[in-house]
Amino acid sequence: MGRVFLGYENGKQKRHTIYGKTEAEVHRAAQEFRVKIEAGAFAPTTRDCKVAEYLEQWLEIYVTSPPLAPKTVKSYSEQTRNHLIPSLGSIPLRKLSPKHVQSMMKDKLASGLSATSVNGVHRVLRAALSQAVKDRQTVENVAKLTKPPKVTTRAEMHFTQPELQKLFAAAQGHHLQYLFCLAPYIGLRLGEITGLRWENIDFPNQTLRVRNQLQWVDGKPTLREPKSANSKRVLPIGELVEMLQSQRSMNLVNGWENKMNLVFVSSTGNPLDPKLVNKHLKILCKKAQIREMSFHSFRHTTATLLLGAGEEAAEVMNMLGHSQISLTVNTYGGVLREAQKRAASKIRKAIDHGI
């Protein structure tokens, strides 16, 4: 056994103890440890803690204080306490291996958890372990060395033009008629369109400013800033202002109190719960005799139709408020490839005809 002197902390000597089978082995390990310390590389100087202990510390220090968005805090806390701690909590943090993480994900899938949910659990663990590396609590982020389950892209879940026509017809007279009719033209997220306020509509210039998103936390509606800087955007709406004017007339005729000054509200004038919106949409899809889809399919519809019409991916990224163009390309790669094939065919025809 050997000890490496690390100076003083709070007036007391700080040492790191090393064990080995022989004196030479301990001496060599001590030298390597000191080199790591002097080079600023990771070298654990504190006791190892269990994964559960570190995750609880991570939630308290980095997630809830200073607080992230309430929806994010709730999601991180639930996934940590419902999945990560029960599965990995008893393992010492520095002994956590890729095999542990991969087995955890396999077990979650076997228990019936969806691939999308397992990916979410993996993302939370990866974020926590990245901070553990920065805190010098562990050597590397083993979650990065694992492969989460493949999630089937939802990009193909979009309304076709005939389906939209049938849906619009079925929505006539419904209190959310203009919400569903406007959605495929502008591609807003559900929280963005339900958080849209009248002061965000510029009728003279025919533009719409995305400045808020409506979130429900512990059963209460709250307006928050969009999820990223790119999500704050101004969209031209042209003749769509007529829909919004009709919506404003509906609000005035019904005399809804509407304290948040929201554009779209429930049949009682209250902020819209996302579950209620999707419930009404599915009812209207059934009435129109088309495939039942969620509100998010409107967003996919906007992107798919734009890219299919030859619009640049960068413009679609800006319209959707994606933080990176890679997100747009990865999500709608299939549509882009089809658009590129058509463009290549046009080039060949142009050259063949001697332009």
Solvent accessible surface area in square Angstrom, and as a share of the most:
residue,aa,sasa,rsa
1,M,126,0.56
2,G,18,0.17
3,R,148,0.54
4,V,9,0.05
5,F,88,0.37
6,L,45,0.22
7,G,22,0.21
8,Y,148,0.56
9,E,93,0.42
10,N,144,0.74
11,G,70,0.67
12,K,153,0.65
13,Q,84,0.38
14,K,63,0.27
15,R,126,0.46
16,H,41,0.18
17,T,43,0.25
18,I,19,0.10
19,Y,165,0.63
20,G,33,0.32
21,K,190,0.81
22,T,79,0.46
23,E,152,0.68
24,A,66,0.51
25,E,63,0.28
26,V,13,0.08
27,H,111,0.49
28,R,132,0.48
29,A,32,0.25
30,A,22,0.17
31,Q,102,0.45
32,E,98,0.44
33,F,17,0.07
34,R,95,0.35
35,V,95,0.54
36,K,101,0.43
37,I,52,0.26
38,E,128,0.57
39,A,79,0.61
40,G,49,0.47
41,A,48,0.37
42,F,37,0.15
43,A,4,0.03
44,P,36,0.23
45,T,49,0.28
46,T,72,0.42
47,R,167,0.61
48,D,47,0.25
49,C,10,0.06
50,K,98,0.42
51,V,1,0.01
52,A,25,0.20
53,E,60,0.27
54,Y,6,0.02
55,L,1,0.01
56,E,68,0.31
57,Q,74,0.33
58,W,10,0.04
59,L,3,0.01
60,E,121,0.54
61,I,93,0.47
62,Y,81,0.31
63,V,2,0.01
64,T,58,0.34
65,S,66,0.42
66,P,107,0.67
67,P,104,0.65
68,L,76,0.38
69,A,29,0.22
70,P,42,0.26
71,K,123,0.52
72,T,44,0.26
73,V,29,0.16
74,K,97,0.41
75,S,43,0.28
76,Y,57,0.22
77,S,17,0.11
78,E,75,0.34
79,Q,37,0.17
80,T,0,0.00
81,R,121,0.44
82,N,92,0.47
83,H,39,0.17
84,L,0,0.00
85,I,39,0.20
86,P,89,0.56
87,S,49,0.31
88,L,5,0.02
89,G,6,0.05
90,S,93,0.60
91,I,29,0.15
92,P,39,0.25
93,L,4,0.02
94,R,68,0.25
95,K,145,0.61
96,L,11,0.05
97,S,33,0.21
98,P,45,0.28
99,K,157,0.67
100,H,66,0.29
101,V,0,0.00
102,Q,72,0.32
103,S,49,0.31
104,M,6,0.03
105,M,3,0.01
106,K,148,0.63
107,D,89,0.46
108,K,29,0.12
109,L,73,0.36
110,A,89,0.69
111,S,92,0.59
112,G,67,0.64
113,L,44,0.22
114,S,61,0.39
115,A,28,0.22
116,T,82,0.47
117,S,47,0.30
118,V,1,0.00
119,N,22,0.11
120,G,6,0.06
121,V,1,0.01
122,H,4,0.02
123,R,126,0.46
124,V,2,0.01
125,L,0,0.00
126,R,91,0.33
127,A,40,0.31
128,A,0,0.00
129,L,3,0.02
130,S,32,0.21
131,Q,33,0.15
132,A,0,0.00
133,V,52,0.30
134,K,150,0.64
135,D,48,0.25
136,R,102,0.37
137,Q,40,0.18
138,T,11,0.06
139,V,99,0.57
140,E,90,0.40
141,N,12,0.06
142,V,14,0.08
143,A,0,0.00
144,K,131,0.55
145,L,104,0.52
146,T,16,0.09
147,K,162,0.69
148,P,38,0.24
149,P,27,0.17
150,K,191,0.81
151,V,60,0.35
152,T,106,0.62
153,T,71,0.41
154,R,147,0.54
155,A,10,0.08
156,E,91,0.41
157,M,74,0.33
158,H,40,0.18
159,F,0,0.00
160,T,57,0.33
161,Q,114,0.51
162,P,80,0.50
163,E,23,0.10
164,L,17,0.08
165,Q,128,0.57
166,K,108,0.46
167,L,0,0.00
168,F,40,0.17
169,A,68,0.53
170,A,10,0.08
171,A,0,0.00
172,Q,117,0.52
173,G,75,0.72
174,H,40,0.18
175,H,39,0.17
176,L,1,0.01
177,Q,18,0.08
178,Y,44,0.17
179,L,0,0.00
180,F,0,0.00
181,C,11,0.06
182,L,0,0.00
183,A,2,0.02
184,P,11,0.07
185,Y,108,0.41
186,I,2,0.01
187,G,0,0.00
188,L,3,0.01
189,R,38,0.14
190,L,29,0.14
191,G,19,0.18
192,E,3,0.01
193,I,0,0.00
194,T,4,0.02
195,G,0,0.00
196,L,4,0.02
197,R,68,0.25
198,W,33,0.11
199,E,83,0.37
200,N,7,0.04
201,I,14,0.07
202,D,42,0.22
203,F,38,0.16
204,P,121,0.76
205,N,106,0.54
206,Q,75,0.33
207,T,30,0.17
208,L,0,0.00
209,R,88,0.32
210,V,2,0.01
211,R,81,0.30
212,N,27,0.14
213,Q,26,0.12
214,L,10,0.05
215,Q,17,0.08
216,W,74,0.26
217,V,30,0.17
218,D,118,0.61
219,G,60,0.58
220,K,146,0.62
221,P,40,0.25
222,T,43,0.25
223,L,46,0.23
224,R,84,0.31
225,E,116,0.52
226,P,13,0.08
227,K,141,0.60
228,S,34,0.22
229,A,89,0.69
230,N,64,0.33
231,S,0,0.00
232,K,85,0.36
233,R,20,0.07
234,V,79,0.45
235,L,8,0.04
236,P,107,0.68
237,I,6,0.03
238,G,28,0.27
239,E,147,0.66
240,L,28,0.14
241,V,11,0.07
242,E,113,0.51
243,M,43,0.19
244,L,0,0.00
245,Q,81,0.36
246,S,43,0.28
247,Q,2,0.01
248,R,99,0.36
249,S,57,0.37
250,M,40,0.18
251,N,13,0.07
252,L,134,0.67
253,V,128,0.73
254,N,78,0.40
255,G,61,0.58
256,W,43,0.15
257,E,135,0.60
258,N,26,0.13
259,K,176,0.74
260,M,49,0.22
261,N,60,0.31
262,L,0,0.00
263,V,0,0.00
264,F,1,0.01
265,V,2,0.01
266,S,10,0.07
267,S,67,0.43
268,T,99,0.58
269,G,5,0.05
270,N,83,0.42
271,P,28,0.18
272,L,1,0.00
273,D,47,0.25
274,P,53,0.33
275,K,167,0.71
276,L,61,0.30
277,V,0,0.00
278,N,38,0.20
279,K,123,0.52
280,H,36,0.16
281,L,0,0.00
282,K,92,0.39
283,I,93,0.47
284,L,6,0.03
285,C,0,0.00
286,K,147,0.62
287,K,133,0.56
288,A,14,0.11
289,Q,161,0.72
290,I,21,0.11
291,R,106,0.39
292,E,95,0.42
293,M,4,0.02
294,S,46,0.29
295,F,2,0.01
296,H,64,0.28
297,S,4,0.03
298,F,1,0.01
299,R,9,0.03
300,H,11,0.05
301,T,0,0.00
302,T,4,0.02
303,A,0,0.00
304,T,16,0.09
305,L,67,0.33
306,L,50,0.25
307,L,1,0.00
308,G,29,0.28
309,A,90,0.70
310,G,54,0.52
311,E,72,0.32
312,E,119,0.53
313,A,16,0.12
314,A,43,0.34
315,E,95,0.42
316,V,0,0.00
317,M,30,0.13
318,N,78,0.40
319,M,44,0.20
320,L,0,0.00
321,G,0,0.00
322,H,14,0.06
323,S,66,0.42
324,Q,115,0.51
325,I,79,0.40
326,S,52,0.33
327,L,83,0.42
328,T,0,0.00
329,V,60,0.35
330,N,118,0.60
331,T,37,0.21
332,Y,4,0.01
333,G,11,0.11
334,G,38,0.37
335,V,30,0.17
336,L,23,0.11
337,R,144,0.53
338,E,87,0.39
339,A,16,0.12
340,Q,109,0.49
341,K,125,0.53
342,R,106,0.39
343,A,50,0.39
344,A,39,0.31
345,S,34,0.22
346,K,143,0.61
347,I,104,0.53
348,R,144,0.52
349,K,126,0.53
350,A,33,0.26
351,I,122,0.62
352,D,116,0.60
353,H,152,0.68
354,G,64,0.62
355,I,176,0.89
